[in-house]
Amino acid sequence: MKCFLTVTPLGVIALNEKGVIIESISIPRDPREVADRLLKLEAGKSFKELSTVVKKLKAKGYQTIVVDNAHLVRIIKDLGVSECEVSLESPLSAVKEDPLKFSKYLDFEGSWLEYASLLREVGIFLSREKVRRKLSERDKLIIYAIRCIETTDEYINEYAMLLREWYFAHFPEITELVSSHTLLSRLIAEVGSRENFTIEKLRKLGIDSKTCSKLVEAAEKSIGAEICDEDLNAMSLLADRLVQLHKLRQKLESYISRVIKDICPNTSSIVSPLLAAKLISLAGGLDRLARMPASTIQVLGAQKALFRYLSGKGKPPKHGVLFQAKEVRSAPKSLRGKIARLLAAKIAIAARIDYFSGEDKSEELVKDLKEKLRKIKEEYHKQRVSSKKRKR
C-alpha cells in the first residue's frame, strides 16, 4: 500500500491516495520547538513526531511512502521503510496550498493571522540558529588564521628587508653568510654589534661550527661603519619584533595543523595541513571547496593569470596555490600541470568526503595518489629515454 506524508510547522500529516488523513501528530506550538524540528529535517535527522507517525504507518501495512521533501527520503528509509519517493503532484499539494484546512487534525484552531505570526517567529529562530551555526563552523575560523599568517608573512618580509639593509651599513658581509631572515633577526637581537660575534655566542644560537667561524672572521675583517649604541638599540628593537613575529607564525601554523586534521583529515592527507587550510580559505569554506570541480581547485590562487588568459593575454595557468605542494614544486616543469590536475581531482574527492560524510579514508586516497604519481613519473622517464635514443 502507498501513502503520502508531509511535515508542516503545525505537525506531521499522512494521507491515503484519496487525500484522507490517516495519521497526524502536532508539534508543540513553541516557535523554538518548531524551528528545532525543521533544522533536524534539513540535517537529515528524524524527530519524535515524525518517528511516531512512520511507525504507525508501518504497523498499518504501508510499504511505500511518498513525500514532498527530498530530506525526508533518507530519514524515512533509516526508520525502516523500504520504499520512499519524492513527488510534488500528489494529495500533499492540498496541504501546502491550504495548511489550515487540515489544522483541526493538528490541534490548531487559530486564524491565518495567528498562523502567519507563528511562521514569522519560527523564521526568526531559524535565521538566528543558522547564523550561529555558520559562525561556529571551525573551517570558517581557520580562514582567519590563514589570513593572519599571510599578513604576518608580509610584515616579516618587509621588516626583514628593511632590517637587512639597515644592518648592512654596520656589517655588510653578513648578507651573504646569513640568508635566513629568522637567524639574522636573532643575531641582531641577541648578539648585536659585530664586535660581539664570538664562537661561544653564535653556538648558543644553534649555528654550526663552519658558519660560526666564517661569521667571526668576517666580523673581524668587516669594512662596515661603526655605529653608536642608540643606533644599535633601534635595530635590536626591530629585530626583536621580527623574532616575535616568527614565533607568532609558528604558533599559528601549529594551531592550523592541529585543527585542520580534525576538520578535514582526508584533504589534509593529500596535501600539507597548511596548504589544505589555504585551499579552504581561497574557496571560502570547506562547504564551497567540497562543491568545486577539480578544474577550479587546480587554479585556486591563480585568478589573475586565469583572467589574463581569458581576456586573450598570456597562457592558461597550470596551477595556483597547488604549486606549494611538494609533488608539484619538485616535479619537472613539463609534468607540473599533470600532477596539479591529479592532486586537484584527489582534493575534490577528499573534500566531499570530509564535508558530507566525515569518514577518514585518507589511507586509501594517499595510496591511490602515490600509485598514480608513480605511473606518471615512470611514463615521463620512458619518454625521456626514448627521446634520447632517437637523438642518437
N, C-alpha and C positions, 0 to 999 in steps of 0.2 A: 504494500500500500504506500501511497505517496501523500505527504502533507507539506504545508508551507509555513515557514517560521520567520519572524522578524523581531528586531529589538528596537523599541522606541524609548524616548525619555520617560514615558509613563510605565513601561514594563515590557514583558516578553509575551508575544501572541503567536499561537499556532492555529492555522486554518486548514480545513479539508479542501478538496478540489472544487466544492460548490461555494466556497467562501464563508463557510460556517465556522465559528470559533469552536475549537475542540479542546484547547488548553490555553490558559493565560495566568500570569502571575505579575503582580505590580511591584515596582521598585519604590523604596521609601521616597517620600516627597522632598527630602533634604537635597538641595542642589549639589552639595558636596558628594553625596552618595551616588546621585545620577552621573555626575562627572567622572567619579571613580569607575563606574561600570563601563562608561563609554571609552575611557582610556584603556581599560583592560581589553575591551573589544578590539581597539586599534592595535594593541600589542599582541593580539592573537591568543589572549588568555580568557579562560572561562570565569564566570562568577556564579554565585549560588542560585540565583533565579533562573539563569539560562540552563544550568546543570539539572535543576529540578524539572523543568519543562521537557528537556530532552529525554531524561529517564522515564518520564510518564509516557512520552510518545513511543519509546522503545517497548515499554510494557504493553502498550495497546497494539503493538504489531506493525508500526510504521517503519518500514525499512529504508525508504527514500525520503529525504528532507530537502526541500527547495528553499533557498534563502535569497535575499536581495542584497547581500553584502559579502564581498569576497573574503573578508576577515573571518566570517562565520564558518566557512567551509572547513578549514583546518581544525578549528575548535570543536565542531560537531563530530568530525571524524575521530578526533582524540577521545571524545566521550563514548566511542564505541559504535557509531552509526556507519555502516559500510558505504552507503551511497548518499552523497550530498552534492548539490549543484547550485549554480547561480542563475537566476532568471528574473528579469525585470517585468516581463509580460506574464503576470500571474495574479491570483487573488490578492497578493500582497500590495499591489498598486493601489487598491482601495484604501488600505491602511495609511499609506503615505499621503494620498490625496485628502483624506478626511480622518485624521487620527482621533478626533473627539467622538467620531461615530462609534468607536469601539471603547471609549473611555469608561463606560459603565462596567466593563469586564476587568478594568484595571483600577478600580476604586477611586476614580476621579470624576467629580461632578461639577467642576468649575467651568467658567466661560472661556471663550477664546482669549480674552484679555488676561485671565489668570494663567492660561497655558503659555501665552507669549511671555508673561513675566517670569514664569519658571524657566523657559528656554533662555531668556536673557541672563538670568543668574547662573544657569548651568554653563552658558557660553563664557561668562567671566571667569568662573572657576577653571574651566578647560584651558583658557588662554593663559591664566596665571601659572597653572601647573606645567603646561608645555614650555613656557618661558623658563620656569625654574629648572626643569629637567634639561633644557638645552644649555643653560648656563652651567649646570653641574657636570656636563659631559667632560671627561678628562682629556679627550683629544683636543677640545677647544682650548683648554688650559695650556696644553703642550704648545699650541700655536704661539702663545705669548712668550713662552720660554725660548722658543726658537728665534723669535724676533729679538728678544733680549740678547741672545748670543750673537746674532747678526749685527746688532747695534754695537755690542761690546767689541766685536772684531773690527768694526770701522774705527772706533775710538783707539783701539790698540795699535792698529796700523798707522793711523795719523799721528798719534803721540810718539810711537816708536821711531818714525822717520824724523820727526822734529828733534827728539832726544839724540838720535844718532848724529844728526847734523850739528846739534848744539855741542855735544861732547867731542866732535871731530876736531874742533879748534884746539882742544887740550891734548887729545890722544888720537891723531888721525889713523895710526896704524891698526887700531883695534877693529876698524871697519872690515878689513879683510880677514882678520883672525876670528872674529865672532860674528857669525851670520844670524844667530838666533836672537830675536827681539827679547825673549824672556831672559836669556842669560845676560845680555847686555844690560837690561834693566836691573838685574840683581847685582851685577858687578858695580854699577854706578851707585846703587842704593846702599850696598853693604861694604864695598871697598872704597869707593870714592876716587880720590886723586890717583894718578898713575904712580906717584911715589909710594903709595901703599900696596902696590901689586907685589906680593911675595908668594912663594910656592905654598907656604902653610895656609895663607888666607884663601888662595884660589882652590886648594884641595878641599877645603871645608865646604865649598860651593858645589863639589862633585865633579870638578873639571879633571880630565885625565892628565897624566904627568907630562905628556908631549905638548899638549896645548898650554899647560901651565908654564912650561919652560919658554915657549915661544912668546907668550904674553909678557913674562917678566923681562925677557931680553928686549922685546920691542919697547917696553916702558922705559928701560934704561937708556935706549938709543933714540927715543922719540924726538921728533922735530916740532912737536906741538908747543903751543904757548903756555906759559904759567898762568894759573888762574887763582883768584883770591877765594877765601872761604865763603864769602857771600854768594859768589857765582856758583861755586860747587854745591852749596846748600840748596840753591834754587834748582839745579839739575837733579840733585838727590830727591827733592820733593816730587818732581815729575816721575823720576824712576820708581820711587816707592808707590806712587799711584798706579803705574803700569804693572808693578808686581801684584798689587791688589786686584787689578782688572783681570790679570791672568788667573788668579785664584778664583775669582768670581766665575770666570768662564768655565774652569774645570768643575766647579760645584754644580753649575747649571747643566753641563754636559752629563755629569754623573746622575743628576736628577732625571734628566730626559731619558737616559739609558735604562734606568730602573722602571720608570713609569711606562715607557713605550712598549716594553716587553709584556707588561700586563694588559695594555690596551690592544695591541696588535702583535701577538707572538709570531704569527706567520709572516707578516710583512717585514718585521724586524729581523727575521732569519734569512730572508732573501738578500736584503742589503743591510748595512750597519744601522743600529738604532738611531743614530743622529741623522742619517740620510732618510730613513723612514719617517722621522719627525718632520724633516724638511719637505718631503713629498706631501704629507698631511697638511702642512702649513700652506704650501702652494695651492693645494686643491681646495682648501677652505674647511677641512674636516675629514674624518675617516669616512663619514657617510657619502660625501661627494667623491672621494677617491675611489670608493667601492663601486660607484656608478659610472666611473670614467672608462672609456675604451682604452685598450693598451696603446693605441697610436697617440692619444692625448697625454697619457702618462709619460710616454717616451720623450716628449718635447716640453714637459713642465720645466719652467725656469728659462726657456729659450723663446719666450713670447716675442721679443724684439726681432730676433733673427727670423722667426716664422712670419711675422707681419711684413718684414722687409722682403722676404721671398714672395709672399702673396701679392705684394704691390709691384712685383716684376723686377726686384733688385736682389742680387745675390743668390746663393744656393740654399736649398731647404736644409734646416738643421737636422743632424742625425741624432742628437741627444741634447738634453738640457742639463738639469742638475744631476742626472744619472751619470754624468761624466765623473762624478766624485766616487762612484763605485769602483772598487779596485779592479773588478773584472773588465770594466770599460777602459779605465785610465791606463792600465798596464798592457792592454791589447794593442797589436799593430794597428796603424791608422785605418787601413782598409777593412778591418774587422769590427771597428768600434760601433758602427751603425747596426750591424747584425746582432752583436752582443747586447747593445742597448735595447733593441727590439725584443730580444728574448727575455731580458730582465723585466721590461715593461709588461710583457704578457704574463710572466710569473707573478709580478706585483699585483696586477689586476685580479688574478685568481686569489692570491693571498689576502688582499684587502676585502674581497667579497666574503671569504670565509670568516675573517676577523669580525666583520660588521654584522653579517646576517646569521651566522651560526655560533661563532666564538670557539669553535673546536681548534685544538692545536694539531695541525697537520704539517708542522714545519719540517719534520724529518723527511717525509715523502716529497715535499716540494723542493727541499735543498738537494736531495738525492737525484731527483729528475733534472734539476737545473745543472748540477755538476756533470751529469751524463751528456746532456745536450751541449754544454760548453766544451766537453772533451771531443765530441764529434766535430764541432765547428773548427776547433784547433787542428784536429787530425786532417780534416779536409783542406785547411789552409796550408799545412805543411806539405801535403801531397801535391798541391797545385804549385807550390814554390819549387819543389824538387823536379817536377815535370817541366816547369818553365826553364830551369837551369839546364836541363838535358837538351831541350830544344835549341837553346842558345849555343851550346857546344856543337 
